[in-house]
Amino acid sequence: MDKPASAPQRPQNLGRTALICSGVVMAMTGLSFAAVPLYDMFCRATGFGGTPKIGTAAAGTILDRTMSVRFDANVAPGLGWKFEAESPEIKLRVGETKTVFYKITNRTDRPTTGIASYNIAPDKGAAFFVKIQCFCFTEHTLQPGESLEAPVVFYIDPEIADKRELDGLKAITLSYTYFASKSGQPLAQGASLPAKGDAGTSNL
């Protein structure tokens, strides 16, 4: 007499399938989180997506070509600060290093903490806008009525001259937006903020 066929071990198979699916989901989640800093590093290195390139020293060459750089300052709702550039626009030679100060003032009656993000327009100009020093991504806490002057040091990369399709690019806009900080710790009460020329330089 033939032996009856053994029943399939469904619970074990289902358990293995569930384990595999869980592993795939966890791996995809990990990759999605890892993609954020990797994308940010890529943008900073290439200027992709309107993100300026980061430099550590001045350009070695200054060209005769001149361009304009416009400075845009915005404050997100919920942060009672006044934020403006010392000049709305400057002209400079390509490769020439310039420093421009932004003035930030807390117009509220309480200490508040803010942080700035930035962008370059048009996107095609971001790959050639090089920041050496910047106050972005550094939290600042201002007391009621307190003001801070924060510098940004930059130049336009002379390699822009090698891009014939950008010969018509005459102006670049550097745009900052300050918004209330949610994750940083305020400065200790009574601590002084950096003076002009030392405005909490960030790691860019």
Order of alpha helices (4+ residues) and beta strands (2+ residues): alpha-beta-beta-beta-beta-beta-beta-alpha-beta-beta-beta-beta
